[in-house]
Each structure stands twice: as C-alpha cells, then as structure tokens.
Amino acid sequence: MSPVLEVTPTAFFPDLFELVASLAADFATRAAIHDRNGSFPFENFQALHQAQLLSLTVPHEFGGQGANYTTICKVIEKIASGDASTALVLTMHYLQHSNAARTRRWHPAVYERLCRESVTGIAILNAARVEPELGTPARGGLPATIAKKTENGWLLSGHKQYTTGSPILSYFVVWARTDEAEPRVGSFLVPRDVPGVKIAETWDHLGMRATGSHDLILEDVLIPSEYALDIHPVNAVSTPDPLKLASGSLWLSALYQGVATAARDWLVEYLHERQPTNLGNSLATLPRFQTAMGEIEALLYANQRLIYSLADEIDRGEYDTKVSLAAQTVKYLTTNNAIRAVKIGLKLIGNPGLSKKNPLERHYRDVLCSRIHTPQDDAICLSLGKSALNIQT
C-alpha cells in the first residue's frame, strides 16, 4: 500500500457530530421554502462558518481542521439529511480545497491566502467546467473558454453552466484553454469581484433547486499571472492522483446517503402517525409496510458499510492505486441504492409521497440528481469492465 498524503484525524472537540446534527435540524426547517422558491440558503453558510465547518479540508498549517475522510463523510451525510442543496455546495467547496492541498500546484502565496480566507470568513470556491456547447468535460473535448496571456496577466472569456453555489462563491476555478498556436489547458482562479464576471440566473431544476447552479459569464476578465493554477499541453500525459479522483465519488455517495436517510426517517414517522379508520391502528403495524421498510433498511445499511469501510481504509492508508475505481464503484452502488430506497417509500404510500407538503417528494427529486454527477453510471461500468477484462484505456 502506498498512501500519497497522510490524512490526520480531525482536531474537533468531541461533540462535533452533535453540533452538525443541530445544524442539519435547523437547515431542515427552511429547506422546503428554499426548494420551492429556488432561493439560496445564505444563512446556512453563515452558520457553517460560525461552526468552523467551512475549513474542514483546509490543512492544519493554515488554520484548518485537516479532517480525515470518515469525518468528512459524516459531516456531509448529516448536513444533507437537513438540506441537500446546502450539502452539495459544501461538498464542492471541500473538494476544491482537498484537491488543492494534495496537488500543491497553485502559487504558494495564492493558495495560503485562499486557505486563510476560508478559515476566517465565508470564502467558498467551486469549479466552473461545464459549457453549453461542450457539455461535461469528463466526456472529452476542449473548452471554448479562452485564456489570453497579456502583460498584466491572463484575460479570460467564456460561458460556463451549472456553477453550483454561484450566489455565494468567492472564487471560481475555471477550466479554459489558451489562445496559443499549440493551446494549453488548465484551471484559472477567478475572484468573484473582478470586472467582467457575471452570473446569469438560469438554474430552474427538478432537484437540488437551492444550489444556485447558475451560468457563469466571463467577459475579458483580467486575473494576475499567478492565478493560472495548472496549465499544461493538451496532449501532456500525467499520472492522476488516485485519492484526488476518489474523493468526489466517496463524498457524493455520503451526500445522497444523507438524502435517502432523511426520506427513511420521515417515512418511519409517517407510518406510525397514519391510522386509517378502517384499520384501527397505524400503518406501521402492517406486515406489507414492515417488509418494505426492511428492504429500505437493507439498502441503507449496505451503503453505510460501503462508504465508511472505504473511508476508514483511506484514513488508515490501506489503499492502492485502484482506490479511485473503488470509490467509483461505491458511488455506483450507493447512489442507485439511495434512489431505490426513496422510490420504495413513494410506492408504499402513494399520493402523500408526491405531495409537496411532504418532504418525501423533495427528497426524491434531490436523490435523482445523484445520476448526473461525474463519473456517471455508464462511465463507471465501462471502467470496471475494462479493469475486469484487463484492457488498458
């Protein structure tokens, strides 16, 4: 086994998870309103900052928690049980800091300043990669967003979609290509407050409606030269960091486990409270409902074992170069289990499950969004099949 980076346990006080549970319960009281209105939960991020949770994946040396994978998964899962949209923005923020910490390819002064801002204030960041013409870059192709080198730095122009958290982001990690004869590609750090940065409020989605995943428009945005984060030739071959690739799959798995668990918890309460007059007792007493709940429990139990056994292996450094494929497998299994678990609940209770006055309807719409995150199911299965057949990519 060959760990790439030592991941230290969290330095949080013992009642961390009680605090997170309290925040999740508070977020849940407003989740339906933000979902219905498509409004962004700014107040949730103020609470997360006050709880020092925005710096969970910031290294100790810059004042962060440097939390281990098990802690990160538990925090994401619990926050998602209260408000999935808040949890998705938080997860993307965690991923950007975690990836930056592992690669250390950013300009040292820029990286340190960004870390310290995330410790002392609300400085959220996320990637901006998807484009209207290209779609997701995971499927290949070059970005249409152009970066031009000038005497004063880089000049960026382009159009990005699905920029999760855009109403609150302080920085966008923008994927672009240079305008050179032999173009290079890479990421550029774009502060929100520089001229030429615009947010087009286009997000009107089935699920995760409060994520503010609007379009980002860049019109001749000038950034300093040191804000070019990782620029390389298009055909340059580099060995990807397996743990960096694994983080997204594992943490998203925890997020949608949180959504499915919230759906299960609501369903348990509903089945105990609902007492049809012709039955004379609660629905929870019927074998058919008990059997369905048992199936849901089995699916969620399998998810817990998959997510946290892999997180524990990473924390103990007991993983190899195939850890990214393992995490993708976990994502494939757990997200499909989560969708199935919520669907069982909907089928079980009928119309009440699809009523907007009940949170199960929102949980179902949110859990379906697990299918769109990279890597998607077909890509995961293709990778697994090639690995089983020993076919090199």
C-alpha positions in Angstrom: 0.0 0.0 0.0 1.3 3.5 -0.8 -0.6 6.5 0.7 0.0 9.7 -1.2 -0.7 12.0 1.7 -1.1 11.4 5.4 -4.6 12.2 6.4 -4.8 13.2 10.1 -7.8 12.8 12.3 -9.9 15.8 12.9 -8.9 18.2 15.7 -12.6 19.0 16.5 -14.0 18.8 20.0 -15.8 15.6 21.0 -19.3 16.9 20.3 -18.7 17.8 16.7 -21.4 15.5 15.4 -23.9 16.8 17.9 -23.2 20.3 16.5 -23.6 19.1 12.9 -26.8 17.3 13.8 -28.1 20.5 15.3 -27.2 22.5 12.2 -28.9 19.9 10.0 -32.1 20.0 12.0 -32.1 23.8 11.7 -31.4 23.7 8.0 -34.3 21.3 7.6 -36.8 23.8 8.9 -36.1 26.1 5.8 -35.2 23.5 3.2 -38.7 23.3 1.7 -39.0 27.0 1.4 -35.7 27.4 -0.4 -36.6 24.5 -2.6 -40.0 25.9 -3.5 -38.6 29.4 -4.2 -35.3 28.3 -5.7 -33.7 30.7 -3.2 -30.2 30.3 -1.9 -29.7 29.5 1.8 -27.1 32.1 2.7 -27.9 31.8 6.4 -26.9 28.2 6.4 -23.4 29.1 5.3 -23.1 31.8 8.0 -24.0 29.0 10.5 -21.4 26.7 8.9 -18.8 29.4 9.2 -19.5 30.0 12.8 -19.2 26.3 13.4 -15.8 26.3 11.7 -17.1 23.7 9.2 -16.0 25.7 6.1 -12.4 24.9 6.8 -12.8 21.1 7.3 -10.5 20.2 4.4 -8.1 23.2 4.9 -4.7 21.9 6.1 -3.7 22.5 9.8 -0.8 24.7 8.8 -3.2 27.3 7.5 -5.6 27.1 10.4 -7.9 24.5 9.1 -9.1 21.2 10.5 -7.3 18.8 8.1 -10.1 16.3 8.8 -10.0 12.7 7.8 -12.2 11.1 5.3 -14.5 9.4 7.8 -15.2 12.8 9.4 -15.8 14.5 6.1 -18.3 11.8 5.0 -20.2 12.0 8.3 -20.5 15.8 8.2 -21.6 15.8 4.5 -24.1 13.0 5.2 -25.7 14.7 8.2 -25.9 18.1 6.6 -27.5 16.5 3.5 -30.2 15.0 5.7 -31.2 18.5 6.6 -30.7 20.3 3.3 -29.3 18.5 0.3 -28.6 21.7 -1.6 -26.5 23.2 1.2 -24.6 19.9 1.4 -23.8 19.9 -2.3 -22.3 23.4 -2.3 -20.4 22.4 0.9 -19.1 19.2 -0.7 -17.8 21.0 -3.8 -16.0 23.5 -1.6 -14.4 20.7 0.4 -13.3 19.0 -2.9 -11.6 22.1 -4.2 -9.7 22.6 -1.0 -8.8 18.9 -0.7 -7.6 18.8 -4.3 -5.5 21.9 -4.0 -4.0 20.6 -0.8 -3.0 17.3 -2.4 -1.5 18.7 -5.6 0.0 21.9 -4.3 0.3 23.2 -7.9 -1.1 26.6 -7.0 1.1 29.6 -6.4 2.1 29.2 -2.7 1.0 32.7 -1.7 -2.3 32.4 -3.5 -3.0 29.1 -2.0 -2.2 30.2 1.5 -4.3 33.3 1.2 -7.3 31.3 -0.1 -7.0 28.9 2.8 -6.8 31.6 5.4 -9.8 33.3 3.9 -11.8 30.1 4.2 -10.8 29.9 7.9 -11.6 33.5 8.9 -14.6 34.2 6.7 -17.1 32.8 4.2 -14.8 32.3 1.2 -16.5 29.5 -0.8 -15.0 28.2 -4.0 -16.0 25.7 -6.7 -15.0 24.6 -10.2 -16.6 26.0 -13.4 -16.1 23.4 -16.1 -19.3 22.6 -18.0 -20.1 24.6 -21.1 -23.2 24.9 -23.3 -21.5 23.5 -26.5 -19.2 21.1 -24.9 -21.2 19.6 -22.0 -19.3 17.9 -19.3 -15.5 17.8 -19.9 -15.5 14.2 -18.5 -16.7 13.1 -21.9 -13.7 14.7 -23.7 -13.1 17.8 -25.8 -11.6 21.2 -25.3 -13.2 24.1 -23.5 -14.4 27.0 -25.5 -13.4 29.4 -22.7 -10.3 31.2 -23.8 -7.4 32.5 -21.7 -5.1 35.1 -23.3 -1.7 35.9 -21.9 -1.1 39.7 -21.5 1.5 41.9 -19.9 -0.8 42.3 -16.9 -1.9 38.7 -16.5 -4.5 36.4 -18.1 -7.6 37.6 -19.9 -10.5 35.1 -19.8 -13.7 35.0 -21.8 -16.2 32.2 -21.8 -19.6 30.8 -20.7 -19.9 28.1 -18.0 -23.0 26.2 -16.9 -24.2 24.5 -13.7 -21.8 26.5 -11.4 -23.0 25.2 -8.1 -23.1 27.7 -5.3 -22.7 30.7 -7.7 -24.7 33.1 -5.4 -22.1 32.8 -2.6 -18.9 31.7 -4.3 -15.9 34.0 -3.7 -13.8 32.2 -6.3 -14.4 30.2 -9.5 -11.8 27.6 -10.6 -12.4 28.0 -14.3 -11.3 25.4 -16.8 -10.0 27.0 -20.0 -7.6 26.8 -22.9 -5.0 29.2 -24.0 -5.2 31.0 -27.4 -1.6 29.9 -28.3 -0.8 28.2 -31.6 -0.5 25.0 -29.6 -3.1 25.5 -27.0 -2.6 24.5 -23.3 -5.5 23.7 -21.0 -5.9 24.1 -17.2 -7.6 25.9 -14.4 -7.6 29.6 -13.6 -8.6 31.2 -10.3 -11.2 33.9 -10.9 -12.3 36.1 -8.0 -16.0 37.0 -8.0 -15.4 40.7 -7.6 -13.3 41.4 -10.7 -14.8 43.3 -13.6 -16.3 41.2 -16.3 -17.7 38.4 -14.1 -21.4 38.0 -14.4 -23.9 35.4 -13.1 -26.9 34.6 -15.3 -29.6 33.2 -13.1 -30.6 30.2 -15.3 -31.0 27.5 -12.6 -34.5 26.0 -12.6 -34.0 22.4 -12.0 -36.1 19.3 -10.9 -33.9 18.7 -7.8 -31.2 20.5 -5.8 -33.1 23.7 -6.5 -31.5 25.8 -3.8 -27.9 25.2 -5.0 -27.9 28.3 -7.2 -26.2 26.4 -10.0 -26.4 29.3 -12.5 -24.4 30.2 -15.5 -21.1 32.0 -15.2 -20.3 34.5 -17.9 -16.7 35.8 -18.3 -16.2 38.9 -20.5 -12.5 39.9 -20.7 -11.8 39.1 -17.1 -8.3 40.0 -16.1 -6.6 38.0 -13.4 -2.9 38.0 -12.2 -0.5 35.7 -13.8 -0.1 33.6 -10.6 -3.8 32.8 -10.8 -3.1 30.2 -13.5 -3.3 27.1 -11.4 -2.3 24.2 -13.6 -1.6 24.9 -17.2 -0.2 22.1 -19.4 -0.2 21.0 -23.1 -3.3 19.4 -24.3 -1.6 16.1 -25.0 0.5 16.0 -21.9 0.2 12.7 -20.1 0.3 12.8 -16.3 -0.4 10.2 -13.7 -3.6 11.2 -11.9 -3.7 11.3 -8.1 -5.9 8.3 -7.3 -7.1 9.7 -4.0 -8.0 13.0 -5.6 -10.2 11.1 -8.0 -11.7 9.1 -5.2 -12.7 12.0 -3.0 -15.5 13.2 -5.2 -17.1 9.8 -5.7 -16.9 9.0 -2.0 -18.2 12.3 -0.6 -21.1 12.4 -3.1 -22.0 8.9 -2.0 -22.2 10.2 1.6 -24.4 13.1 0.5 -27.0 11.0 -1.2 -27.0 8.6 1.6 -28.0 11.5 3.8 -30.9 12.4 1.5 -32.1 8.8 1.5 -31.8 8.5 5.3 -33.9 11.7 5.7 -36.5 10.2 3.4 -36.5 7.0 5.5 -36.8 8.9 8.8 -39.8 10.9 7.5 -41.4 7.6 6.3 -41.0 5.9 9.7 -42.7 8.9 11.4 -45.5 8.9 8.8 -46.2 5.2 9.1 -46.5 5.5 12.8 -48.8 8.6 12.7 -51.1 7.4 9.8 -54.0 5.5 11.2 -56.8 4.8 8.7 -60.2 4.5 10.3 -60.8 1.1 8.7 -57.6 -0.3 10.1 -57.9 0.9 13.7 -54.1 1.0 14.0 -51.1 2.7 12.4 -49.7 1.6 9.0 -46.5 0.6 10.8 -48.3 -2.4 12.2 -49.0 -4.0 8.7 -46.6 -6.7 7.5 -46.5 -5.2 4.0 -45.2 -1.9 5.3 -42.8 -3.6 7.6 -41.4 -5.7 4.8 -40.9 -2.6 2.6 -39.2 -0.8 5.4 -36.9 -3.8 5.9 -35.9 -3.5 2.2 -35.1 0.2 2.7 -33.1 -0.6 5.8 -31.0 -3.2 3.9 -30.2 -0.8 1.2 -29.1 2.0 3.6 -27.1 -0.5 5.7 -25.2 -1.7 2.6 -24.5 2.0 1.7 -23.1 2.7 5.2 -20.8 -0.2 5.1 -19.5 0.6 1.6 -19.0 4.3 2.3 -17.4 4.1 5.7 -15.3 1.0 5.1 -13.6 2.7 2.2 -13.2 6.0 4.2 -11.6 4.0 7.0 -9.2 2.3 4.6 -8.1 5.7 3.3 -7.7 7.1 6.8 -5.5 4.2 7.7 -3.5 4.5 4.5 -4.6 1.0 3.4 -5.4 1.7 -0.2 -3.6 1.3 -3.5 -3.7 3.0 -6.9 -7.1 1.5 -7.6 -8.7 3.4 -4.8 -10.4 5.8 -7.4 -12.1 2.8 -9.1 -13.2 1.5 -5.7 -14.7 4.9 -4.9 -16.5 5.0 -8.2 -17.9 1.5 -7.5 -19.1 2.8 -4.2 -20.8 5.7 -5.9 -22.5 3.5 -8.4 -23.9 1.1 -5.8 -24.8 3.6 -3.1 -26.5 6.2 -5.3 -28.6 3.6 -7.0 -29.4 2.1 -3.6 -30.4 5.5 -2.4 -32.7 6.1 -5.3 -34.3 2.7 -4.9 -34.8 3.3 -1.2 -36.7 6.5 -1.7 -38.7 5.0 -4.6 -39.8 2.2 -2.4 -41.2 4.8 0.1 -43.1 6.6 -2.7 -44.6 3.4 -4.0 -45.5 2.3 -0.5 -47.6 5.4 0.5 -48.9 6.6 -2.9 -50.2 10.2 -3.3 -48.9 11.5 0.1 -45.4 10.8 -1.1 -45.8 13.0 -4.1 -47.5 15.9 -2.3 -45.3 19.0 -2.0 -46.4 19.4 1.6 -44.4 16.3 2.5 -40.6 16.3 2.3 -40.5 12.8 0.6 -41.4 14.5 -2.7 -38.4 16.8 -2.3 -36.0 14.0 -1.2 -37.0 12.0 -4.3 -36.2 14.9 -6.6 -32.9 15.6 -4.9 -31.8 11.9 -4.8 -32.3 11.6 -8.6 -29.6 14.3 -9.1 -27.1 11.7 -8.0 -27.2 10.4 -11.5 -25.7 13.5 -13.1 -22.5 13.8 -11.1 -19.3 12.8 -12.8 -18.4 9.9 -13.1 -21.8 8.8 -14.3 -23.0 5.2 -14.2 -22.1 4.2 -17.7 -18.6 5.6 -17.4 -18.1 3.7 -14.1 -19.3 0.4 -15.5 -17.1 0.9 -18.6 -14.1 1.4 -16.3 -14.9 -1.6 -14.2 -15.4 -3.7 -17.3 -12.1 -2.7 -18.8 -10.4 -3.5 -15.5 -12.0 -6.9 -15.3 -11.0 -7.7 -18.8 -7.5 -6.3 -18.3 -8.0 -3.8 -21.2 -5.9 -0.7 -21.0 -7.6 2.7 -21.5 
